[in-house]
Amino acid sequence: MKKILSYLLIFFIFTLILNCKANESFGLKKMSKSERNTFISSNLKTQRGVNLGNFIFHLQESKVDLTPFNQILIDELKTSQYPYDINILTNVLVNNKENKSEIEYILNSKIKIWDTENWSEKFWTLIQEYNLNIKKPSYYSIENNSSKKYDASIFLKTKIETDELGKEPMLMINWNITSYEEGKLIETLDKLDIKQIDYTSKNQAVSLYGKSGIDGLLKVITY
């Protein structure tokens, strides 16, 4: 029993030290309420990427109530152009049920930004956890563990119809350019346990790979 109490005391002291350090690192304790609000508002509006993530982390460690900054966080989420920022801001806002419809609208409008690479599974996990209403593309389904199950033929058909890919795009599997027999792309893809498919459009692929990229580039991840 004494050992348990000792561990709890050590944990409490450690947590207290972390909170104090977070407060001290920004000088929050020395600021008036008005100065503190201005400082936090300014940083939420200007920080991006890892700097934004670290700033919000320290505020949360300091037990700062972010409710007064709710509209600023929503406005920043609306203008965010990178998966990292969208993920950080969504995780902060989603705990307030009043933000749900706003978050759903924003995530639906930005699905092409966040539904990519290793970010996709992180977002679908978050979406399932908070029961958010997000419309997914028709070419994959979401499993219970937030992983995807692709229908390669529907994916390719969709991208051909929107003129983003041609019938014989270059194929990259796990970051390695891979050859396949003409007319057998779907057959090749169906043999893979695909976790994520991204692509480079025809116009972009031509500028990067010349004639080889005339039909675009498929980027497939299997791990």
Secondary structure as GFF3:
##gff-version 3
##sequence-region A 1 223
A	DSSP	alpha_helix	2	26	.	.	.	ID=ss1
A	DSSP	three_ten_helix	28	30	.	.	.	ID=ss2
A	DSSP	alpha_helix	33	46	.	.	.	ID=ss3
A	DSSP	alpha_helix	49	61	.	.	.	ID=ss4
A	DSSP	three_ten_helix	67	69	.	.	.	ID=ss5
A	DSSP	alpha_helix	70	79	.	.	.	ID=ss6
A	DSSP	alpha_helix	83	93	.	.	.	ID=ss7
A	DSSP	three_ten_helix	97	99	.	.	.	ID=ss8
A	DSSP	alpha_helix	100	109	.	.	.	ID=ss9
A	DSSP	alpha_helix	111	114	.	.	.	ID=ss10
A	DSSP	alpha_helix	119	129	.	.	.	ID=ss11
A	DSSP	beta_strand	140	142	.	.	.	ID=ss12
A	DSSP	beta_strand	148	150	.	.	.	ID=ss13
A	DSSP	alpha_helix	152	161	.	.	.	ID=ss14
A	DSSP	beta_strand	170	173	.	.	.	ID=ss15
A	DSSP	beta_strand	176	178	.	.	.	ID=ss16
A	DSSP	alpha_helix	185	190	.	.	.	ID=ss17
A	DSSP	beta_strand	196	200	.	.	.	ID=ss18
A	DSSP	alpha_helix	202	209	.	.	.	ID=ss19
A	DSSP	three_ten_helix	210	213	.	.	.	ID=ss20
A	DSSP	beta_strand	217	221	.	.	.	ID=ss21
###
